[in-house]
């Protein structure tokens, strides 16, 4: 069993590795990612009784922008009541 295979499943992110001869691309802007992605998105798709979870790779710029947007919206929602 691979070392990282033990941590795959609910509550653990799936390891993202480029295939040989290919490179990772940011899911938001399609920029090429060198090395390990800076962040991951979270997409949830309800399929009948189950939920399919995907964690696409994000570049540093997009992961920062998405995180700050979510934080701003959360803070604005708290201020409203």
Order of alpha helices (4+ residues) and beta strands (2+ residues): beta-beta-beta-beta-beta-beta-alpha
